[in-house]
Amino acid sequence: MSTRFSIPTHATLGTVRSEFDRVVDRVVAPAMALSMGLMDGLGLGHVPAINVLEDDHMLMLEAELPGMRQHQLDISITDGVLTLAGRRTVAQYGQDDDETVLRKERNDMTFERSIQLPEAVEQDNIDAVLVDGVLTITMPKSRHACTRRIDVRG
């Protein structure tokens, strides 16, 4: 039995690359971390799903962070690499004699994710907003990185 893989004609190389990166971030990286002892076997951790968008003047990153609060996040940028880190703890149950845990799926969550930015940004003007579990970071491109339209004379 053979398996065929085809890419729709409307798919771009960037789309294929994004899907590959998503698989690596969500499957391969946690499995490697588990095998190296960087994560426990109870949970493979959390890798927030992100979108990175750009226009002529800015880059924007959106990250899904359900249940996170502002004070639980740490965002930094160094040498063109944006790093998102966070830690959320959940209440401990079953410690009282009169309490029995029937099902526990929510665990503490710790993550760190670094993204190489495609353009230089004005670090002093970066803005981050967390609303309804979605973190939005807007980063104005540096003056040198902005697209400049050039008129053609004839």
C-alpha positions in Angstrom: 0.0 0.0 0.0 1.4 3.4 -0.9 0.6 6.7 0.5 0.5 9.8 -1.7 1.1 13.3 -0.6 0.1 16.1 -2.8 0.2 19.9 -2.3 -2.7 21.8 -3.7 -1.7 24.1 -6.5 -2.7 27.2 -4.5 -0.4 26.3 -1.6 2.8 28.3 -1.4 6.1 27.2 -0.1 5.5 29.5 2.9 2.3 27.6 3.8 4.1 24.3 3.6 6.9 25.7 5.7 4.5 27.0 8.3 2.8 23.6 8.6 6.1 21.9 8.9 7.2 24.3 11.7 3.8 23.8 13.5 4.4 20.0 13.4 7.9 20.4 14.7 6.8 22.8 17.5 3.9 20.7 18.6 5.2 17.1 18.2 8.9 16.8 17.5 10.3 19.5 19.9 8.3 18.2 23.0 9.2 14.6 22.2 12.9 15.6 22.0 12.6 17.5 25.3 11.0 14.5 26.9 13.7 12.2 25.7 16.4 14.6 27.0 14.7 14.8 30.4 13.7 18.4 30.0 10.0 17.7 30.6 8.2 15.2 32.8 6.3 12.3 31.3 2.9 13.5 32.7 2.5 16.4 30.3 4.4 17.4 27.2 4.1 21.1 28.2 2.4 23.7 26.1 3.5 25.3 22.9 1.3 28.2 22.2 -0.1 28.5 18.7 1.0 31.7 17.0 0.4 33.8 14.0 3.0 36.3 12.7 1.8 39.0 10.3 3.4 42.0 8.7 2.6 45.0 6.7 4.9 47.8 5.4 5.3 49.4 8.9 4.9 46.7 11.5 5.1 43.1 12.6 2.3 41.6 14.7 2.3 38.3 16.6 -0.8 36.7 18.1 -0.5 33.8 20.5 -3.2 31.6 22.1 -2.7 31.6 25.8 -6.0 30.4 27.4 -6.2 30.9 31.2 -3.0 33.1 31.3 -3.0 36.5 33.1 -0.7 39.4 32.4 1.5 38.9 35.5 2.2 35.3 34.4 3.9 36.3 31.1 7.4 37.3 30.4 8.1 38.8 27.0 11.6 39.8 25.8 13.5 40.6 22.6 17.2 40.1 22.1 19.1 40.3 18.8 16.0 40.0 16.7 14.6 37.0 18.7 11.3 37.5 20.5 10.8 35.2 23.5 7.5 34.4 25.1 7.5 32.7 28.4 4.9 32.0 31.0 3.8 29.9 34.0 0.3 29.2 35.1 -0.5 27.2 38.3 -3.8 25.6 39.0 -5.3 24.9 42.4 -4.3 21.7 44.1 -7.1 19.3 44.8 -7.5 16.1 46.8 -5.4 17.3 49.7 -8.3 17.4 52.2 -9.6 14.2 53.7 -13.2 15.1 52.6 -12.2 15.8 49.0 -11.8 13.2 46.2 -10.5 14.0 42.8 -12.6 12.1 40.2 -10.9 13.6 37.1 -7.9 16.0 36.8 -7.0 17.2 33.3 -5.9 20.7 34.1 -2.3 21.0 35.2 0.3 23.7 35.8 1.5 25.1 32.5 5.0 26.4 31.8 6.2 27.3 28.4 8.9 29.3 26.6 8.9 29.9 22.9 11.4 32.0 20.8 10.7 33.3 17.4 13.3 34.8 15.0 11.8 38.1 13.7 12.1 38.6 10.0 12.8 42.3 10.3 14.5 44.7 12.8 11.9 46.4 15.0 11.8 49.5 17.2 12.2 47.8 20.6 11.1 50.9 22.6 7.7 51.0 20.8 6.6 47.3 21.2 3.1 46.9 22.6 1.6 43.7 24.1 -2.0 43.2 25.0 -3.7 40.1 26.5 -7.5 39.9 25.8 -9.6 36.8 26.2 -6.7 34.4 26.1 -5.1 35.9 23.0 -1.8 37.8 23.3 -1.2 40.4 20.6 2.2 41.9 20.3 2.6 44.8 17.8 6.2 45.7 16.8 6.8 48.7 14.6 9.6 48.0 12.0 12.7 50.0 12.4 13.0 52.9 10.0 15.6 51.0 7.9 13.4 47.8 7.7 10.2 49.6 6.5 9.2 49.1 2.9 9.6 52.3 0.9 7.8 52.7 -2.4 9.9 54.2 -5.2 8.1 56.0 -8.0 9.4 55.2 -11.5 9.8 58.2 -13.7 9.4 58.0 -17.4 
